C-alpha cells in the first residue's frame, strides 16, 4: 500500500542529510586535540596525586601494623634497643632485622652496595643519595612485596631514641623525589606508633619551614614534611602542594 507519510518523511530526511567535508573533519579533530592537550595533563596529574597519597597512606599503615605485631613478640616500644649512637650502621641493621623486617613481606634485604645507584633529589632539586654508598650510616635497606623500599637508621641520645624511616613508595623508579615518591617517617622510644616526620607541627610550618618544609626553596632536606602535610590534609594533595615544581 502506498504510504504518503512514509514518502514525505523519507524525502525530508534526505534533504537534511549532509556529509562532513574533509576540512570540517580536520577542524573537528583539531579542536578535539586542543581540548585533550589542555585537559589530559590535569587528569594525569590528578591521578598521580591520588596514587601518591594512597601509596603513602599504605606505607603508613604497613609500618604501624608491623610495629603492633612486633610489640607482641618484642615487648613495648619503650623497651626496644634503639642503639647508643648516631647513625651506627650495625645498630641500624639490628633494629630493622629485629623489630620491622620479620613483620613485613620482605622480598630482598641488602646492604648499601647492592642498592641500585640511583640519585635521588630533595624537593629543591638537591641531589640526596641517602648515604647509599656510606656503609657507616644506613646499614640496611629492605624491599617489600608491594614494590616499596625502606631504609632505617637509628639515632640515639641520652633521652630520646629515634629510628628514622625513609620510604620510597616505588623503590628506584622515577621520579625519585622527596615529597613525590620519597617520604620520611620516624619511631621514637617514647611513642606508641610510627609517625610522619613533622606530623605535630602546624600546617603553616609543614608547608613553609625554611629548612625542611614542603616547598622548593627550603634548605637542608626540602620536602621532609611533605608526607605529614598530605596526612594533615586528609591523605590528599591540595592545590598549594608544590606538585608542579618537581
C-alpha positions in Angstrom: 0.0 0.0 0.0 1.3 3.5 -0.9 2.0 5.4 2.3 2.2 9.1 1.7 3.5 9.8 5.3 6.5 7.5 4.9 7.3 9.0 1.5 7.3 12.6 2.8 9.3 11.5 5.8 12.0 9.9 3.7 12.2 12.9 1.3 12.5 15.2 4.3 15.2 13.1 5.9 17.3 13.1 2.6 17.1 16.8 2.5 18.7 17.1 5.9 21.5 14.6 5.3 24.8 16.2 4.7 28.3 14.7 4.6 31.2 16.3 6.5 33.8 17.8 4.3 37.5 17.0 4.9 38.0 20.5 6.2 35.3 20.1 8.7 36.7 16.8 9.9 40.2 18.3 10.3 38.8 21.3 12.2 36.9 19.0 14.5 39.9 16.8 15.1 42.0 19.8 15.7 39.5 21.1 18.3 39.5 17.6 20.0 43.3 17.6 20.0 43.5 21.1 21.6 40.9 20.1 24.3 42.8 16.9 25.0 46.1 18.7 25.3 44.6 21.1 27.7 42.8 18.6 29.9 45.0 15.4 29.8 47.9 16.9 31.8 45.4 17.9 34.5 43.7 14.5 34.5 47.1 12.7 34.6 48.3 14.9 37.4 45.2 14.4 39.5 45.5 10.6 39.0 49.2 10.7 40.1 48.4 12.8 43.1 45.7 10.3 44.2 48.1 7.4 43.7 50.8 9.1 45.6 48.5 9.9 48.6 47.2 6.3 48.5 50.6 4.7 48.5 51.8 7.0 51.3 48.8 6.0 53.4 49.5 2.4 52.6 53.1 2.7 53.8 51.9 4.4 57.0 49.5 1.6 57.7 52.0 -1.2 56.9 54.7 0.3 59.2 52.3 0.7 62.1 50.9 -2.8 61.6 54.4 -4.2 61.6 55.1 -2.3 64.9 52.0 -3.6 66.5 52.9 -7.1 65.6 56.4 -6.6 66.7 55.3 -5.4 70.1 53.5 -8.8 70.6 56.8 -10.5 70.2 59.4 -8.0 71.4 57.5 -6.1 74.0 56.5 -2.4 74.1 58.4 0.1 72.0 60.0 1.8 75.1 61.9 -1.5 75.8 63.3 -1.8 72.3 67.0 -1.4 71.6 67.4 1.8 69.6 71.2 1.7 69.8 73.5 4.0 71.6 74.9 6.2 68.8 74.0 8.5 65.9 73.8 6.7 62.6 75.6 3.5 63.6 75.2 1.0 60.7 75.3 -2.1 62.7 72.8 -0.9 65.2 70.5 0.2 62.3 70.8 -3.3 60.8 70.0 -5.0 64.1 67.0 -2.7 64.6 65.3 -3.3 61.3 66.1 -7.0 61.3 64.7 -7.5 64.8 61.8 -5.1 65.0 60.5 -4.5 61.5 61.6 -6.9 58.8 60.1 -10.0 60.3 56.6 -8.3 60.2 56.8 -7.0 56.6 56.6 -9.0 53.4 60.2 -8.6 52.6 61.4 -9.7 49.1 65.0 -8.6 49.5 67.4 -7.4 52.2 70.7 -5.8 51.3 73.5 -3.6 52.4 74.1 -0.4 50.5 76.4 -2.0 48.0 73.5 -3.9 46.4 71.1 -1.0 46.2 70.8 0.5 42.7 72.9 3.6 42.5 70.0 5.9 41.7 70.5 9.6 42.6 67.5 10.9 44.5 66.7 14.5 45.0 65.1 16.8 47.6 62.2 19.0 46.7 64.6 21.8 45.9 66.4 19.7 43.3 69.5 19.0 45.5 71.0 15.6 45.0 70.4 13.5 48.0 71.8 10.0 47.9 70.7 8.9 51.4 74.3 7.8 52.1 73.7 4.8 49.8 77.4 4.3 49.4 78.2 5.1 53.0 78.0 1.8 54.8 78.8 3.5 58.1 75.4 5.2 58.2 72.5 3.4 56.6 73.3 -0.2 57.2 70.2 -1.9 55.7 67.6 -1.4 53.1 64.7 -3.7 52.5 62.3 -4.2 49.6 58.8 -5.3 50.3 56.2 -7.1 48.2 54.2 -4.1 47.3 57.2 -2.5 45.5 58.3 -0.1 48.2 61.9 0.3 49.5 62.6 1.1 53.1 65.7 2.4 54.9 66.0 2.6 58.7 68.7 4.4 60.7 68.9 4.7 64.5 69.7 8.0 66.1 70.0 7.9 69.9 71.0 10.2 72.7 70.6 10.0 76.4 66.9 11.0 76.4 65.1 10.4 73.1 66.0 7.4 70.9 64.7 7.5 67.3 64.5 5.2 64.4 64.3 7.3 61.3 62.5 5.5 58.4 62.6 6.6 54.8 60.2 5.0 52.3 60.4 5.2 48.6 56.9 4.2 47.6 58.1 2.9 44.2 61.7 1.9 45.0 64.2 3.0 42.4 61.7 4.0 39.7 61.3 7.7 38.8 60.8 10.4 39.9 62.9 9.7 43.0 62.0 13.0 44.6 61.4 13.8 48.2 57.7 14.7 48.5 56.8 12.9 45.4 57.7 9.3 46.0 60.1 9.6 49.0 58.7 10.2 52.4 60.2 10.5 56.0 58.8 8.6 59.0 60.1 8.1 62.5 59.6 5.9 65.5 60.5 7.2 69.0 61.1 5.1 72.0 58.6 7.2 74.0 55.8 6.9 71.3 53.2 4.3 70.5 53.4 4.4 66.7 55.3 5.3 63.6 54.6 8.9 62.6 55.4 11.0 59.6 58.2 13.5 60.3 56.7 16.9 61.2 53.2 15.5 62.0 52.9 17.5 65.2 53.7 20.9 63.5 51.2 23.4 62.2 50.2 23.3 58.6 51.9 26.6 58.1 55.2 25.1 59.3 54.8 21.9 57.3 54.4 23.9 54.2 56.8 26.8 54.7 59.5 25.8 57.1 62.8 27.2 55.8 64.8 24.0 56.5 62.5 21.1 55.8 59.2 22.4 54.7 57.2 21.1 51.8 58.4 23.9 49.4 61.1 24.2 46.7 63.1 26.9 48.5 63.6 25.1 51.8 67.2 24.1 52.6 68.6 21.0 54.3 66.1 18.3 53.2 63.5 20.3 51.4 60.2 18.3 51.4 60.8 16.3 54.6 57.4 17.5 55.9 55.5 16.7 52.7 54.2 13.4 54.0 52.9 15.0 57.2 51.2 17.7 55.1 49.4 15.1 53.0 48.3 13.3 56.1 47.2 16.5 57.7 45.1 17.3 54.6 43.2 14.0 54.9 45.5 12.0 52.8 45.0 14.4 49.9 47.4 16.6 47.8 45.8 20.0 47.7 46.3 22.9 45.3 49.1 24.6 47.3 51.2 21.4 47.4 54.3 22.0 45.3 53.5 19.3 42.8 54.1 21.2 39.6 57.6 22.3 40.7 59.1 18.9 40.8 
